[in-house]
Amino acid sequence: MLRYQVERMSCGHCVQAITKAVKAVDPAAEVAVDLGAGRVMVDTSQEADSIVRAIEQAGYTVASAA
Ligand SMILES: [Cu+2]
């Protein structure tokens, strides 16, 4: 399970955008977003860096991988 702190997620649209971006990299990925904590959790077989790039390409800033 990968965990990221992601900045400026504020609503359901953000959750959908990030989920879609991650699933574009790995359609089998399980994505959970905790808006209150600004945290994205991803269960994937892909490289952690690939997931970071996908989130950033969706327009969000990954503050840290935790
Ligand atoms: Cu939003």
N, CA, C, O and the ligand as a Tripos MOL2 file, in Angstrom:
@<TRIPOS>MOLECULE
protein
  265   263    67     0     0
PROTEIN
NO_CHARGES

@<TRIPOS>ATOM
      1 N           0.8480   -1.2090    0.0000 N.3       1 MET1
      2 CA          0.0000    0.0000    0.0000 C.3       1 MET1
      3 C           0.8700    1.2410    0.0000 C.2       1 MET1
      4 O           1.7220    1.4100    0.8730 O.2       1 MET1
      5 N           0.6580    2.1100   -0.9780 N.am      2 LEU2
      6 CA          1.3850    3.3770   -1.0510 C.3       2 LEU2
      7 C           0.5250    4.4650   -0.4230 C.2       2 LEU2
      8 O          -0.6980    4.4710   -0.5620 O.2       2 LEU2
      9 N           1.1880    5.3840    0.2710 N.am      3 ARG3
     10 CA          0.4550    6.5040    0.8800 C.3       3 ARG3
     11 C           1.1200    7.8070    0.4830 C.2       3 ARG3
     12 O           2.3420    7.9400    0.5430 O.2       3 ARG3
     13 N           0.3080    8.7580    0.0790 N.am      4 TYR4
     14 CA          0.8340   10.0690   -0.3080 C.3       4 TYR4
     15 C           0.0520   11.1720    0.3830 C.2       4 TYR4
     16 O          -1.1560   11.0740    0.5960 O.2       4 TYR4
     17 N           0.7850   12.2280    0.7270 N.am      5 GLN5
     18 CA          0.1210   13.4660    1.1330 C.3       5 GLN5
     19 C          -0.0250   14.3060   -0.1280 C.2       5 GLN5
     20 O           0.9630   14.5930   -0.8040 O.2       5 GLN5
     21 N          -1.2460   14.6980   -0.4440 N.am      6 VAL6
     22 CA         -1.5000   15.4360   -1.6790 C.3       6 VAL6
     23 C          -2.1710   16.7650   -1.3320 C.2       6 VAL6
     24 O          -3.1460   16.8170   -0.5830 O.2       6 VAL6
     25 N          -1.6170   17.8340   -1.9010 N.am      7 GLU7
     26 CA         -2.1200   19.1750   -1.5880 C.3       7 GLU7
     27 C          -3.3140   19.5520   -2.4510 C.2       7 GLU7
     28 O          -3.4510   19.1040   -3.5900 O.2       7 GLU7
     29 N          -4.1820   20.3950   -1.8740 N.am      8 ARG8
     30 CA         -5.2840   21.0520   -2.5740 C.3       8 ARG8
     31 C          -6.3680   20.1030   -3.0890 C.2       8 ARG8
     32 O          -7.0280   20.4010   -4.0850 O.2       8 ARG8
     33 N          -6.5540   18.9760   -2.4260 N.am      9 MET9
     34 CA         -7.7360   18.1670   -2.7240 C.3       9 MET9
     35 C          -8.8460   18.7250   -1.8420 C.2       9 MET9
     36 O          -8.6690   18.8750   -0.6330 O.2       9 MET9
     37 N          -9.9780   19.0270   -2.4410 N.am     10 SER10
     38 CA        -11.0030   19.7020   -1.6510 C.3      10 SER10
     39 C         -12.4000   19.1240   -1.7810 C.2      10 SER10
     40 O         -13.2700   19.4360   -0.9670 O.2      10 SER10
     41 N         -12.6360   18.2970   -2.7760 N.am     11 CYS11
     42 CA        -14.0220   17.8690   -2.9950 C.3      11 CYS11
     43 C         -14.0670   16.5540   -3.7550 C.2      11 CYS11
     44 O         -13.0380   15.9680   -4.0920 O.2      11 CYS11
     45 N         -15.2820   16.1150   -4.0120 N.am     12 GLY12
     46 CA        -15.4740   14.8500   -4.7110 C.3      12 GLY12
     47 C         -14.8830   14.8450   -6.1050 C.2      12 GLY12
     48 O         -14.4720   13.8010   -6.6120 O.2      12 GLY12
     49 N         -14.8400   16.0170   -6.7240 N.am     13 HIS13
     50 CA        -14.2280   16.0990   -8.0460 C.3      13 HIS13
     51 C         -12.7520   15.7250   -7.9670 C.2      13 HIS13
     52 O         -12.2380   15.0110   -8.8280 O.2      13 HIS13
     53 N         -12.0850   16.2070   -6.9450 N.am     14 CYS14
     54 CA        -10.6700   15.8930   -6.7670 C.3      14 CYS14
     55 C         -10.4750   14.3920   -6.5820 C.2      14 CYS14
     56 O          -9.5600   13.7960   -7.1510 O.2      14 CYS14
     57 N         -11.3450   13.7970   -5.7810 N.am     15 VAL15
     58 CA        -11.2640   12.3550   -5.5430 C.3      15 VAL15
     59 C         -11.4030   11.6100   -6.8650 C.2      15 VAL15
     60 O         -10.6450   10.6820   -7.1480 O.2      15 VAL15
     61 N         -12.3910   12.0300   -7.6830 N.am     16 GLN16
     62 CA        -12.6160   11.3690   -8.9730 C.3      16 GLN16
     63 C         -11.4300   11.5580   -9.9050 C.2      16 GLN16
     64 O         -11.0080   10.6200  -10.5800 O.2      16 GLN16
     65 N         -10.8860   12.7890   -9.9420 N.am     17 ALA17
     66 CA         -9.7820   13.0890  -10.8570 C.3      17 ALA17
     67 C          -8.5550   12.2570  -10.5070 C.2      17 ALA17
     68 O          -7.8810   11.7260  -11.3900 O.2      17 ALA17
     69 N          -8.2710   12.1470   -9.2150 N.am     18 ILE18
     70 CA         -7.0930   11.3970   -8.7900 C.3      18 ILE18
     71 C          -7.3030    9.9000   -8.9940 C.2      18 ILE18
     72 O          -6.4010    9.1880   -9.4340 O.2      18 ILE18
     73 N          -8.5000    9.4390   -8.6680 N.am     19 THR19
     74 CA         -8.7980    8.0210   -8.8650 C.3      19 THR19
     75 C          -8.6590    7.6490  -10.3340 C.2      19 THR19
     76 O          -8.0830    6.6120  -10.6630 O.2      19 THR19
     77 N          -9.1860    8.4920  -11.2160 N.am     20 LYS20
     78 CA         -9.1280    8.2390  -12.6560 C.3      20 LYS20
     79 C          -7.6760    8.2380  -13.1420 C.2      20 LYS20
     80 O          -7.2870    7.3940  -13.9490 O.2      20 LYS20
     81 N          -6.8790    9.1860  -12.6470 N.am     21 ALA21
     82 CA         -5.4810    9.2870  -13.0660 C.3      21 ALA21
     83 C          -4.6930    8.0470  -12.6550 C.2      21 ALA21
     84 O          -3.8890    7.5260  -13.4280 O.2      21 ALA21
     85 N          -4.9310    7.5830  -11.4340 N.am     22 VAL22
     86 CA         -4.2130    6.3940  -10.9570 C.3      22 VAL22
     87 C          -4.6540    5.1590  -11.7280 C.2      22 VAL22
     88 O          -3.8280    4.3180  -12.0820 O.2      22 VAL22
     89 N          -5.9510    5.0480  -11.9890 N.am     23 LYS23
     90 CA         -6.4520    3.8760  -12.7020 C.3      23 LYS23
     91 C          -6.0260    3.8680  -14.1690 C.2      23 LYS23
     92 O          -6.0310    2.8190  -14.8140 O.2      23 LYS23
     93 N          -5.6560    5.0360  -14.6960 N.am     24 ALA24
     94 CA         -5.1290    5.0860  -16.0550 C.3      24 ALA24
     95 C          -3.7600    4.4110  -16.1110 C.2      24 ALA24
     96 O          -3.3730    3.8480  -17.1340 O.2      24 ALA24
     97 N          -3.0290    4.4780  -14.9820 N.am     25 VAL25
     98 CA         -1.7190    3.8320  -14.8880 C.3      25 VAL25
     99 C          -1.8850    2.3450  -14.5730 C.2      25 VAL25
    100 O          -1.1850    1.4960  -15.1250 O.2      25 VAL25
    101 N          -2.8220    2.0500  -13.6760 N.am     26 ASP26
    102 CA         -3.0660    0.6680  -13.2570 C.3      26 ASP26
    103 C          -4.5650    0.4740  -13.0510 C.2      26 ASP26
    104 O          -5.0970    0.8300  -11.9990 O.2      26 ASP26
    105 N          -5.2480   -0.0890  -14.0460 N.am     27 PRO27
    106 CA         -6.7040   -0.2560  -13.9530 C.3      27 PRO27
    107 C          -7.1350   -1.1060  -12.7630 C.2      27 PRO27
    108 O          -8.2750   -1.0100  -12.3100 O.2      27 PRO27
    109 N          -6.2230   -1.9380  -12.2560 N.am     28 ALA28
    110 CA         -6.5680   -2.8090  -11.1340 C.3      28 ALA28
    111 C          -6.2860   -2.1530   -9.7890 C.2      28 ALA28
    112 O          -6.5210   -2.7610   -8.7450 O.2      28 ALA28
    113 N          -5.7900   -0.9320   -9.8000 N.am     29 ALA29
    114 CA         -5.4260   -0.2570   -8.5500 C.3      29 ALA29
    115 C          -6.6490   -0.0200   -7.6760 C.2      29 ALA29
    116 O          -7.7470    0.2520   -8.1620 O.2      29 ALA29
    117 N          -6.4210   -0.1320   -6.3660 N.am     30 GLU30
    118 CA         -7.4440    0.2540   -5.3970 C.3      30 GLU30
    119 C          -7.0270    1.6120   -4.8700 C.2      30 GLU30
    120 O          -5.9120    1.7680   -4.3710 O.2      30 GLU30
    121 N          -7.9080    2.6010   -4.9740 N.am     31 VAL31
    122 CA         -7.5820    3.9650   -4.5680 C.3      31 VAL31
    123 C          -8.5380    4.4110   -3.4730 C.2      31 VAL31
    124 O          -9.7570    4.2950   -3.6060 O.2      31 VAL31
    125 N          -7.9640    4.9240   -2.3830 N.am     32 ALA32
    126 CA         -8.7770    5.4920   -1.3120 C.3      32 ALA32
    127 C          -8.2540    6.8880   -1.0160 C.2      32 ALA32
    128 O          -7.0490    7.0950   -0.8790 O.2      32 ALA32
    129 N          -9.1800    7.8520   -0.9190 N.am     33 VAL33
    130 CA         -8.7860    9.2320   -0.6460 C.3      33 VAL33
    131 C          -9.4350    9.6800    0.6600 C.2      33 VAL33
    132 O         -10.6420    9.5420    0.8570 O.2      33 VAL33
    133 N          -8.5970   10.2220    1.5470 N.am     34 ASP34
    134 CA         -9.0820   10.8250    2.7880 C.3      34 ASP34
    135 C          -8.9270   12.3340    2.6240 C.2      34 ASP34
    136 O          -7.8470   12.8860    2.8300 O.2      34 ASP34
    137 N         -10.0210   12.9880    2.2510 N.am     35 LEU35
    138 CA         -9.9560   14.4270    1.9710 C.3      35 LEU35
    139 C          -9.5330   15.2180    3.1980 C.2      35 LEU35
    140 O          -8.7320   16.1470    3.0960 O.2      35 LEU35
    141 N         -10.0690   14.8540    4.3520 N.am     36 GLY36
    142 CA         -9.7690   15.5890    5.5730 C.3      36 GLY36
    143 C          -8.2900   15.5710    5.9020 C.2      36 GLY36
    144 O          -7.7290   16.5690    6.3560 O.2      36 GLY36
    145 N          -7.6650   14.4300    5.6680 N.am     37 ALA37
    146 CA         -6.2500   14.2760    5.9820 C.3      37 ALA37
    147 C          -5.3540   14.6280    4.7970 C.2      37 ALA37
    148 O          -4.1330   14.7000    4.9420 O.2      37 ALA37
    149 N          -5.9520   14.8480    3.6280 N.am     38 GLY38
    150 CA         -5.1660   15.1270    2.4350 C.3      38 GLY38
    151 C          -4.3190   13.9450    2.0250 C.2      38 GLY38
    152 O          -3.2020   14.1020    1.5310 O.2      38 GLY38
    153 N          -4.8590   12.7640    2.2350 N.am     39 ARG39
    154 CA         -4.0730   11.5550    2.0110 C.3      39 ARG39
    155 C          -4.6960   10.6930    0.9200 C.2      39 ARG39
    156 O          -5.9130   10.5250    0.8370 O.2      39 ARG39
    157 N          -3.8040   10.1520    0.0840 N.am     40 VAL40
    158 CA         -4.2320    9.2190   -0.9520 C.3      40 VAL40
    159 C          -3.5340    7.8920   -0.7000 C.2      40 VAL40
    160 O          -2.3130    7.8430   -0.5570 O.2      40 VAL40
    161 N          -4.3010    6.8300   -0.6480 N.am     41 MET41
    162 CA         -3.7570    5.4930   -0.4410 C.3      41 MET41
    163 C          -4.0170    4.6670   -1.6960 C.2      41 MET41
    164 O          -5.1400    4.6140   -2.1990 O.2      41 MET41
    165 N          -2.9710    4.0280   -2.1890 N.am     42 VAL42
    166 CA         -3.0860    3.2920   -3.4410 C.3      42 VAL42
    167 C          -2.5260    1.8920   -3.2730 C.2      42 VAL42
    168 O          -1.3900    1.7070   -2.8370 O.2      42 VAL42
    169 N          -3.3400    0.9170   -3.6260 N.am     43 ASP43
    170 CA         -2.9010   -0.4670   -3.6370 C.3      43 ASP43
    171 C          -2.6700   -0.8250   -5.1010 C.2      43 ASP43
    172 O          -3.6200   -0.9650   -5.8710 O.2      43 ASP43
    173 N          -1.3980   -0.9720   -5.4810 N.am     44 THR44
    174 CA         -1.0770   -1.1530   -6.8960 C.3      44 THR44
    175 C           0.1840   -1.9860   -7.0510 C.2      44 THR44
    176 O           1.0050   -2.0890   -6.1400 O.2      44 THR44
    177 N           0.3140   -2.5770   -8.2330 N.am     45 SER45
    178 CA          1.5400   -3.3040   -8.5500 C.3      45 SER45
    179 C           2.5330   -2.3940   -9.2630 C.2      45 SER45
    180 O           3.6620   -2.7980   -9.5450 O.2      45 SER45
    181 N           2.1100   -1.1580   -9.5560 N.am     46 GLN46
    182 CA          2.9790   -0.2270  -10.2810 C.3      46 GLN46
    183 C           4.0090    0.4260   -9.3570 C.2      46 GLN46
    184 O           3.8820    0.4090   -8.1330 O.2      46 GLN46
    185 N           5.0320    1.0020   -9.9920 N.am     47 GLU47
    186 CA          6.0600    1.7300   -9.2460 C.3      47 GLU47
    187 C           5.4480    2.9510   -8.5560 C.2      47 GLU47
    188 O           4.5550    3.6070   -9.0920 O.2      47 GLU47
    189 N           5.9520    3.2360   -7.3520 N.am     48 ALA48
    190 CA          5.4560    4.3870   -6.6000 C.3      48 ALA48
    191 C           5.6160    5.6770   -7.3960 C.2      48 ALA48
    192 O           4.7370    6.5380   -7.3610 O.2      48 ALA48
    193 N           6.7270    5.8190   -8.1100 N.am     49 ASP49
    194 CA          6.9730    7.0450   -8.8800 C.3      49 ASP49
    195 C           5.9500    7.2270   -9.9990 C.2      49 ASP49
    196 O           5.5800    8.3550  -10.3270 O.2      49 ASP49
    197 N           5.4960    6.1270  -10.5820 N.am     50 SER50
    198 CA          4.4960    6.2210  -11.6470 C.3      50 SER50
    199 C           3.1940    6.7900  -11.1070 C.2      50 SER50
    200 O           2.5080    7.5560  -11.7850 O.2      50 SER50
    201 N           2.8650    6.4110   -9.8860 N.am     51 ILE51
    202 CA          1.6290    6.8980   -9.2720 C.3      51 ILE51
    203 C           1.7600    8.3830   -8.9450 C.2      51 ILE51
    204 O           0.8190    9.1530   -9.1360 O.2      51 ILE51
    205 N           2.9350    8.7790   -8.4510 N.am     52 VAL52
    206 CA          3.1690   10.2060   -8.1700 C.3      52 VAL52
    207 C           3.0030   11.0160   -9.4460 C.2      52 VAL52
    208 O           2.3300   12.0470   -9.4470 O.2      52 VAL52
    209 N           3.6100   10.5560  -10.5250 N.am     53 ARG53
    210 CA          3.5160   11.2940  -11.7920 C.3      53 ARG53
    211 C           2.0630   11.4080  -12.2510 C.2      53 ARG53
    212 O           1.6440   12.4590  -12.7370 O.2      53 ARG53
    213 N           1.2990   10.3310  -12.0980 N.am     54 ALA54
    214 CA         -0.1050   10.3620  -12.5260 C.3      54 ALA54
    215 C          -0.8910   11.3880  -11.7190 C.2      54 ALA54
    216 O          -1.7050   12.1270  -12.2750 O.2      54 ALA54
    217 N          -0.6530   11.4380  -10.4120 N.am     55 ILE55
    218 CA         -1.3700   12.3990   -9.5650 C.3      55 ILE55
    219 C          -0.9670   13.8140   -9.9490 C.2      55 ILE55
    220 O          -1.8100   14.7090  -10.0090 O.2      55 ILE55
    221 N           0.3260   14.0200  -10.2090 N.am     56 GLU56
    222 CA          0.7860   15.3630  -10.5590 C.3      56 GLU56
    223 C           0.2570   15.7880  -11.9310 C.2      56 GLU56
    224 O          -0.0640   16.9570  -12.1440 O.2      56 GLU56
    225 N           0.1710   14.8430  -12.8450 N.am     57 GLN57
    226 CA         -0.3530   15.1810  -14.1700 C.3      57 GLN57
    227 C          -1.8490   15.5110  -14.1100 C.2      57 GLN57
    228 O          -2.3820   16.1860  -14.9900 O.2      57 GLN57
    229 N          -2.5080   15.0290  -13.0680 N.am     58 ALA58
    230 CA         -3.9210   15.3740  -12.8890 C.3      58 ALA58
    231 C          -4.0600   16.7800  -12.2930 C.2      58 ALA58
    232 O          -5.1700   17.2980  -12.1670 O.2      58 ALA58
    233 N          -2.9320   17.3920  -11.9280 N.am     59 GLY59
    234 CA         -2.9670   18.7780  -11.4920 C.3      59 GLY59
    235 C          -2.7830   18.9890  -10.0060 C.2      59 GLY59
    236 O          -3.0350   20.0820   -9.5000 O.2      59 GLY59
    237 N          -2.3450   17.9530   -9.2930 N.am     60 TYR60
    238 CA         -2.1790   18.0570   -7.8460 C.3      60 TYR60
    239 C          -0.7040   17.9470   -7.4740 C.2      60 TYR60
    240 O           0.1120   17.4090   -8.2220 O.2      60 TYR60
    241 N          -0.3960   18.4690   -6.3080 N.am     61 THR61
    242 CA          0.9710   18.4440   -5.8260 C.3      61 THR61
    243 C           1.1010   17.3680   -4.7500 C.2      61 THR61
    244 O           0.3760   17.3700   -3.7560 O.2      61 THR61
    245 N           2.0410   16.4510   -4.9740 N.am     62 VAL62
    246 CA          2.2940   15.4120   -3.9760 C.3      62 VAL62
    247 C           3.3400   15.9680   -3.0170 C.2      62 VAL62
    248 O           4.4990   16.1490   -3.3880 O.2      62 VAL62
    249 N           2.9230   16.2380   -1.7820 N.am     63 ALA63
    250 CA          3.8180   16.8500   -0.8010 C.3      63 ALA63
    251 C           4.8170   15.8350   -0.2790 C.2      63 ALA63
    252 O           5.9750   16.1700   -0.0290 O.2      63 ALA63
    253 N           4.3810   14.6120   -0.1160 N.am     64 SER64
    254 CA          5.2830   13.5800    0.3710 C.3      64 SER64
    255 C           4.6840   12.2010    0.1330 C.2      64 SER64
    256 O           3.4680   12.0260    0.0560 O.2      64 SER64
    257 N           5.5730   11.2460    0.0230 N.am     65 ALA65
    258 CA          5.1530    9.8500    0.0060 C.3      65 ALA65
    259 C           5.4320    9.3410    1.4110 C.2      65 ALA65
    260 O           6.5730    9.3830    1.8730 O.2      65 ALA65
    261 N           4.4180    8.8710    2.0780 N.am     66 ALA66
    262 CA          4.5840    8.4810    3.4770 C.3      66 ALA66
    263 C           4.2140    7.0190    3.6590 C.2      66 ALA66
    264 O           4.2870    6.4970    4.7710 O.2      66 ALA66
    265 CU        -12.1730   19.1320   -5.9270 Cu       67 CU67
@<TRIPOS>BOND
     1     1     2 1
     2     2     3 1
     3     3     4 2
     4     3     5 am
     5     5     6 1
     6     6     7 1
     7     7     8 2
     8     7     9 am
     9     9    10 1
    10    10    11 1
    11    11    12 2
    12    11    13 am
    13    13    14 1
    14    14    15 1
    15    15    16 2
    16    15    17 am
    17    17    18 1
    18    18    19 1
    19    19    20 2
    20    19    21 am
    21    21    22 1
    22    22    23 1
    23    23    24 2
    24    23    25 am
    25    25    26 1
    26    26    27 1
    27    27    28 2
    28    27    29 am
    29    29    30 1
    30    30    31 1
    31    31    32 2
    32    31    33 am
    33    33    34 1
    34    34    35 1
    35    35    36 2
    36    35    37 am
    37    37    38 1
    38    38    39 1
    39    39    40 2
    40    39    41 am
    41    41    42 1
    42    42    43 1
    43    43    44 2
    44    43    45 am
    45    45    46 1
    46    46    47 1
    47    47    48 2
    48    47    49 am
    49    49    50 1
    50    50    51 1
    51    51    52 2
    52    51    53 am
    53    53    54 1
    54    54    55 1
    55    55    56 2
    56    55    57 am
    57    57    58 1
    58    58    59 1
    59    59    60 2
    60    59    61 am
    61    61    62 1
    62    62    63 1
    63    63    64 2
    64    63    65 am
    65    65    66 1
    66    66    67 1
    67    67    68 2
    68    67    69 am
    69    69    70 1
    70    70    71 1
    71    71    72 2
    72    71    73 am
    73    73    74 1
    74    74    75 1
    75    75    76 2
    76    75    77 am
    77    77    78 1
    78    78    79 1
    79    79    80 2
    80    79    81 am
    81    81    82 1
    82    82    83 1
    83    83    84 2
    84    83    85 am
    85    85    86 1
    86    86    87 1
    87    87    88 2
    88    87    89 am
    89    89    90 1
    90    90    91 1
    91    91    92 2
    92    91    93 am
    93    93    94 1
    94    94    95 1
    95    95    96 2
    96    95    97 am
    97    97    98 1
    98    98    99 1
    99    99   100 2
   100    99   101 am
   101   101   102 1
   102   102   103 1
   103   103   104 2
   104   103   105 am
   105   105   106 1
   106   106   107 1
   107   107   108 2
   108   107   109 am
   109   109   110 1
   110   110   111 1
   111   111   112 2
   112   111   113 am
   113   113   114 1
   114   114   115 1
   115   115   116 2
   116   115   117 am
   117   117   118 1
   118   118   119 1
   119   119   120 2
   120   119   121 am
   121   121   122 1
   122   122   123 1
   123   123   124 2
   124   123   125 am
   125   125   126 1
   126   126   127 1
   127   127   128 2
   128   127   129 am
   129   129   130 1
   130   130   131 1
   131   131   132 2
   132   131   133 am
   133   133   134 1
   134   134   135 1
   135   135   136 2
   136   135   137 am
   137   137   138 1
   138   138   139 1
   139   139   140 2
   140   139   141 am
   141   141   142 1
   142   142   143 1
   143   143   144 2
   144   143   145 am
   145   145   146 1
   146   146   147 1
   147   147   148 2
   148   147   149 am
   149   149   150 1
   150   150   151 1
   151   151   152 2
   152   151   153 am
   153   153   154 1
   154   154   155 1
   155   155   156 2
   156   155   157 am
   157   157   158 1
   158   158   159 1
   159   159   160 2
   160   159   161 am
   161   161   162 1
   162   162   163 1
   163   163   164 2
   164   163   165 am
   165   165   166 1
   166   166   167 1
   167   167   168 2
   168   167   169 am
   169   169   170 1
   170   170   171 1
   171   171   172 2
   172   171   173 am
   173   173   174 1
   174   174   175 1
   175   175   176 2
   176   175   177 am
   177   177   178 1
   178   178   179 1
   179   179   180 2
   180   179   181 am
   181   181   182 1
   182   182   183 1
   183   183   184 2
   184   183   185 am
   185   185   186 1
   186   186   187 1
   187   187   188 2
   188   187   189 am
   189   189   190 1
   190   190   191 1
   191   191   192 2
   192   191   193 am
   193   193   194 1
   194   194   195 1
   195   195   196 2
   196   195   197 am
   197   197   198 1
   198   198   199 1
   199   199   200 2
   200   199   201 am
   201   201   202 1
   202   202   203 1
   203   203   204 2
   204   203   205 am
   205   205   206 1
   206   206   207 1
   207   207   208 2
   208   207   209 am
   209   209   210 1
   210   210   211 1
   211   211   212 2
   212   211   213 am
   213   213   214 1
   214   214   215 1
   215   215   216 2
   216   215   217 am
   217   217   218 1
   218   218   219 1
   219   219   220 2
   220   219   221 am
   221   221   222 1
   222   222   223 1
   223   223   224 2
   224   223   225 am
   225   225   226 1
   226   226   227 1
   227   227   228 2
   228   227   229 am
   229   229   230 1
   230   230   231 1
   231   231   232 2
   232   231   233 am
   233   233   234 1
   234   234   235 1
   235   235   236 2
   236   235   237 am
   237   237   238 1
   238   238   239 1
   239   239   240 2
   240   239   241 am
   241   241   242 1
   242   242   243 1
   243   243   244 2
   244   243   245 am
   245   245   246 1
   246   246   247 1
   247   247   248 2
   248   247   249 am
   249   249   250 1
   250   250   251 1
   251   251   252 2
   252   251   253 am
   253   253   254 1
   254   254   255 1
   255   255   256 2
   256   255   257 am
   257   257   258 1
   258   258   259 1
   259   259   260 2
   260   259   261 am
   261   261   262 1
   262   262   263 1
   263   263   264 2
@<TRIPOS>SUBSTRUCTURE
     1 MET1         2 RESIDUE 1 A MET
     2 LEU2         6 RESIDUE 1 A LEU
     3 ARG3        10 RESIDUE 1 A ARG
     4 TYR4        14 RESIDUE 1 A TYR
     5 GLN5        18 RESIDUE 1 A GLN
     6 VAL6        22 RESIDUE 1 A VAL
     7 GLU7        26 RESIDUE 1 A GLU
     8 ARG8        30 RESIDUE 1 A ARG
     9 MET9        34 RESIDUE 1 A MET
    10 SER10       38 RESIDUE 1 A SER
    11 CYS11       42 RESIDUE 1 A CYS
    12 GLY12       46 RESIDUE 1 A GLY
    13 HIS13       50 RESIDUE 1 A HIS
    14 CYS14       54 RESIDUE 1 A CYS
    15 VAL15       58 RESIDUE 1 A VAL
    16 GLN16       62 RESIDUE 1 A GLN
    17 ALA17       66 RESIDUE 1 A ALA
    18 ILE18       70 RESIDUE 1 A ILE
    19 THR19       74 RESIDUE 1 A THR
    20 LYS20       78 RESIDUE 1 A LYS
    21 ALA21       82 RESIDUE 1 A ALA
    22 VAL22       86 RESIDUE 1 A VAL
    23 LYS23       90 RESIDUE 1 A LYS
    24 ALA24       94 RESIDUE 1 A ALA
    25 VAL25       98 RESIDUE 1 A VAL
    26 ASP26      102 RESIDUE 1 A ASP
    27 PRO27      106 RESIDUE 1 A PRO
    28 ALA28      110 RESIDUE 1 A ALA
    29 ALA29      114 RESIDUE 1 A ALA
    30 GLU30      118 RESIDUE 1 A GLU
    31 VAL31      122 RESIDUE 1 A VAL
    32 ALA32      126 RESIDUE 1 A ALA
    33 VAL33      130 RESIDUE 1 A VAL
    34 ASP34      134 RESIDUE 1 A ASP
    35 LEU35      138 RESIDUE 1 A LEU
    36 GLY36      142 RESIDUE 1 A GLY
    37 ALA37      146 RESIDUE 1 A ALA
    38 GLY38      150 RESIDUE 1 A GLY
    39 ARG39      154 RESIDUE 1 A ARG
    40 VAL40      158 RESIDUE 1 A VAL
    41 MET41      162 RESIDUE 1 A MET
    42 VAL42      166 RESIDUE 1 A VAL
    43 ASP43      170 RESIDUE 1 A ASP
    44 THR44      174 RESIDUE 1 A THR
    45 SER45      178 RESIDUE 1 A SER
    46 GLN46      182 RESIDUE 1 A GLN
    47 GLU47      186 RESIDUE 1 A GLU
    48 ALA48      190 RESIDUE 1 A ALA
    49 ASP49      194 RESIDUE 1 A ASP
    50 SER50      198 RESIDUE 1 A SER
    51 ILE51      202 RESIDUE 1 A ILE
    52 VAL52      206 RESIDUE 1 A VAL
    53 ARG53      210 RESIDUE 1 A ARG
    54 ALA54      214 RESIDUE 1 A ALA
    55 ILE55      218 RESIDUE 1 A ILE
    56 GLU56      222 RESIDUE 1 A GLU
    57 GLN57      226 RESIDUE 1 A GLN
    58 ALA58      230 RESIDUE 1 A ALA
    59 GLY59      234 RESIDUE 1 A GLY
    60 TYR60      238 RESIDUE 1 A TYR
    61 THR61      242 RESIDUE 1 A THR
    62 VAL62      246 RESIDUE 1 A VAL
    63 ALA63      250 RESIDUE 1 A ALA
    64 SER64      254 RESIDUE 1 A SER
    65 ALA65      258 RESIDUE 1 A ALA
    66 ALA66      262 RESIDUE 1 A ALA
    67 CU67       265 GROUP 0 **** ****
